[in-house]
Amino acid sequence: MRLTPGPDRDIDLDTVNLFDLDLYTAGDPHTVWNAMRAKAPLHHQVLPGGREFWSVTRYEDVCRVLGDHREFTSERGTVPTHLGTDDVAAGKLLTSTDPPRHTQVRRAIGAKLTARAVATWQDRIRQAIVGFLEPALDGEVFDLAERALLLPAMITGPLLGIPEKDWAELVQLTAMVTAPSDRHFCHGSEDATLAIAHHELLSYVTEWVKQRRASGEADGSVLDHLVNATAGDAPLTDEEIALDGYSILLGANVTTPHTVSGTVQALIEHPEQFARAQADESLIPNLVEEGLRWTSAATNFMRYAVDDIEIGGGTIPARGAVVAWIGSANRDELQFPDPHVFDIARNGAKRQVAFGFGPHFCIGAPLARMSLRIYFEELLRRFSSLEFAGEPEHLRSFFIAGMTHLPIVARKR
């Protein structure tokens, strides 16, 4: 998805198709979101076949939709690919469960993913990132976007308890879930791709748990913790373990690669920002926050209105699907002055909602933030400059904003 928009233009919002994959592959969604925030902060669209949804694009409205489960439930589906069909995992999958059950399960799982807990993994993560950057040191063309798909597995694989031999397969499967129409990941139709990926990922976690129980061995990994977690007064059910293990694999793999690629692209396009970060490492944590805001790799999340809800100058009817556009909220000029300027010293960059907002705020955010900080520390220490070596190829997805190819050349420092 194009991260730096072109000039604002007249857009007929009555005919805009926010599920048009070409808009994200070769178009300019930020100009559309600009127009929606200004003219239609609550936007209604009917898809062929009669499915319909409402969209919110302003920061405050996005936070309200994601933050208040009493008004907007997660228990009918949270991603647009579920639109029109209630999520069969509702009430069992953490991301499709409302409080109070969500709170119980999140507390049980999240104990392994707090900032304090993940800090103990820092050295292992740095070692993995150094290994990832090593091939770029020879000055040859390095396809960052393609290679970065494996980066989260290199970082989190050992922490999750996933053997290296399985990393590439799981990365492919999680990409199939989030970009089932992209030529790099599709297997037949979009529905077939999703069905294959869901089945294989759930089967993988189920078999992992089966082998773990048969061996009786504990490795201290996140998945091992999931097997032993207690929510409320009882252990998680096998179905909850399989679904939440699937969700953890998905969350670990799908956004970090595109945050890395999109932020590096911005640093190349703005060499003064690269030089500024290199001269002052204390700016790197804010560089990470600005990169998260700028890329907004998870472009949207979906909820359903519990009752008739007034928001954005209109009304969403009870049981209506509403898509909260993260990518737009993070460019809301009322929250982020000059939102289409990439500025690593931006005041308030940490208000970005790339990790979501409210009860479903990303459970892996501390690990993601630490990994991104270490990545840019090592990148800036090793390279004096970065240059494009070809055109980027954008991911064909309205859910994940990212690239499949970004050829670069890195000059050793």
ABEGO torsion letter per residue (X at the ends): XBABBBBBBBBBAAABBAABAAAAAABBAAAAAAAAAAABABBBBBBBGGBBBBBBABAAAAAAAAABAAABBAAAEABAAABGBBBAABGABAAABBOAAAAAAAAAAAAAABAAAAAAAAAAAAAAAAAAAAAAAAGBBBBAAAAAAAAAAAAAAAAAGBBAAAAAAAAAAAAAAABAABAAABBEBAAAAAAAAAAAAAAAAAAAAAAAAAAGBBAGBAAAAAAABBBEABBBBAAAAAAAAAAAAAAAAAAAAAAAAAAAAAAAABAAAAAAAAABAAAAAAAAAAAAAAAGABABBBBBBABBBBBGGBBBBBGBBBBBBAAAAAABAAABBGAABBBAABBGAAABAAAEBEAABBAAAAAAAAAAAAAAAAAAAABABBBBAEBBBBBBBAABBBBABBBBBBBBX
